[in-house]
Amino acid sequence: MGSMNLPNALSLSRVFLVPLMLVFLSLEIKHGDVLAGIVFIVAAFTDMADGYIARKHGMVTNLGKFIDPLADKILVMAALVALVELQRLPAWIVVVIVSREFIVTGLRMVAAAEGVVIAASKGGKAKTVSQIIAIFMMLFGIPGGMAMMWIAMILTIWSGMDYLIKGKEFLLK
């Protein structure tokens, strides 16, 4: 079957759903936010589905290891930037979240150069889930969305620190 299997197709679909979400957010059309939110939910669901299918059916590939986390970051970052542009989210929160992603990705690259794979931690998964929930709430205008974004940001910082502490051996060489 090669590297283009169902889980990888789901990951790639997430990348292609991002522009659609952004179009719905940027056009001043009736229910644009709702449509963008629905696209975001569908894309977030593909994130959950692709990993489950890949692990359950032994369909893990190098392409999947590359495209899945990249697609996650593209989806979340695009939504966050759009929320800043729409003046629903302060830019500094996005800078904190993006900085954590660069730091952890850099750490993973250094570890990979040493032949070590740093897998996603429970804290990293909690960070992702909280970000998705916060973005969902903010897209749909659900009360408490900003509070949830604060929780997501705190989990983002916490999980980033956890990765740095656990990976310090690679940084101190």
C-alpha positions in Angstrom: 0.0 0.0 0.0 3.0 2.3 0.5 3.1 5.4 2.6 -0.1 6.9 1.3 -2.6 5.0 3.5 -5.8 6.1 5.2 -4.2 7.6 8.3 -1.8 9.7 6.1 -4.7 10.7 3.8 -6.5 11.9 6.9 -3.5 13.9 8.1 -3.1 15.5 4.6 -6.8 16.3 4.5 -6.3 18.3 7.7 -3.8 20.5 5.9 -6.2 21.0 3.0 -9.1 21.9 5.4 -7.1 24.8 6.9 -7.6 27.2 3.9 -11.3 26.4 3.9 -11.6 27.3 7.6 -9.7 30.5 7.0 -11.9 31.5 4.1 -15.0 31.0 6.2 -13.5 33.1 9.0 -12.3 35.9 6.7 -15.3 36.3 4.5 -18.2 38.3 5.9 -20.8 35.7 5.2 -23.8 34.6 7.3 -22.7 31.9 9.7 -19.1 32.1 8.5 -17.8 31.5 12.1 -20.1 28.4 12.4 -18.9 27.0 9.1 -15.3 27.7 10.1 -15.9 26.0 13.4 -17.4 22.9 11.7 -14.4 22.7 9.4 -12.1 23.0 12.5 -14.0 20.2 14.3 -13.8 17.9 11.2 -10.1 18.6 10.9 -9.5 18.1 14.7 -11.4 14.8 14.4 -9.1 13.6 11.6 -6.2 14.1 14.1 -7.8 11.8 16.6 -8.8 9.3 13.9 -5.5 9.1 12.0 -3.4 8.1 15.0 -5.9 5.6 16.2 -6.2 3.9 12.8 -2.4 3.9 12.2 -1.6 2.3 15.6 -4.5 -0.2 15.6 -3.9 -1.5 12.1 -0.1 -1.2 12.0 -0.1 1.5 9.4 2.5 3.8 11.0 4.8 5.2 8.3 7.6 7.8 8.2 5.3 10.0 6.2 2.7 9.8 8.9 5.3 10.6 11.6 6.2 13.7 9.6 2.8 14.9 8.3 0.6 14.3 11.4 2.4 16.6 13.8 2.9 19.2 11.0 -0.8 19.1 10.1 -1.7 19.6 13.8 0.5 22.6 14.1 -0.7 24.1 10.8 -4.4 23.7 11.9 -3.9 25.1 15.4 -1.5 28.0 14.3 -3.8 29.0 11.5 -6.8 29.1 13.8 -4.9 31.1 16.4 -3.6 33.6 13.9 -7.1 34.1 12.5 -8.5 34.7 16.0 -5.8 37.4 16.5 -6.7 39.0 13.2 -10.4 38.9 14.2 -9.3 40.6 17.5 -10.6 37.8 19.6 -7.3 36.7 21.0 -4.2 38.7 22.1 -1.2 38.1 19.8 1.2 37.5 22.8 -0.7 34.3 23.7 -0.1 33.0 20.1 3.6 34.0 20.4 3.9 31.9 23.6 2.2 28.9 22.0 4.2 29.1 18.8 7.5 29.6 20.7 6.8 26.4 22.6 6.2 24.5 19.4 9.5 25.7 17.9 11.4 24.9 21.1 10.0 21.3 21.4 10.4 20.7 17.7 14.0 21.9 17.9 14.6 19.6 20.9 13.2 16.7 19.0 15.5 17.4 16.1 18.5 17.5 18.3 17.5 14.2 19.9 16.8 12.6 16.5 20.3 13.5 15.4 21.4 11.4 18.4 19.2 8.6 17.3 16.6 9.2 19.9 12.9 9.7 19.3 11.1 11.9 21.8 7.5 10.7 21.6 4.5 12.9 22.5 4.0 13.1 26.2 0.7 13.0 28.1 1.3 16.7 28.8 1.8 17.4 25.1 -1.5 15.6 24.3 -3.3 17.5 27.1 -1.9 20.7 25.6 -3.2 19.8 22.2 -6.7 18.9 23.5 -7.0 22.0 25.5 -5.9 24.2 22.6 -8.5 22.5 20.3 -11.2 23.0 22.9 -10.3 26.7 23.5 -10.2 27.4 19.7 -13.6 25.6 19.3 -15.1 27.7 22.1 -13.7 30.9 20.6 -14.8 30.1 17.1 -18.3 29.4 18.2 -18.4 32.3 20.7 -19.0 30.0 23.7 -18.6 31.8 27.0 -15.4 30.8 28.8 -13.4 30.5 25.6 -10.8 32.9 26.8 -10.5 31.2 30.1 -10.0 27.9 28.3 -7.4 29.6 26.2 -5.6 30.6 29.4 -5.7 26.9 30.5 -4.4 25.9 27.1 -1.5 28.4 27.4 -0.6 27.2 30.9 -0.6 23.6 29.7 1.4 24.6 26.7 4.1 26.2 28.9 4.0 23.3 31.4 4.4 20.6 28.7 7.2 22.6 27.0 9.1 22.8 30.3 8.5 19.1 30.8 10.0 18.3 27.4 13.0 20.6 28.2 13.6 19.0 31.6 13.4 15.5 30.1 15.5 16.4 27.1 18.2 18.5 28.8 20.8 15.9 28.2 20.6 16.6 24.5 20.8 20.3 25.0 23.8 20.3 27.4 26.1 18.2 25.2 
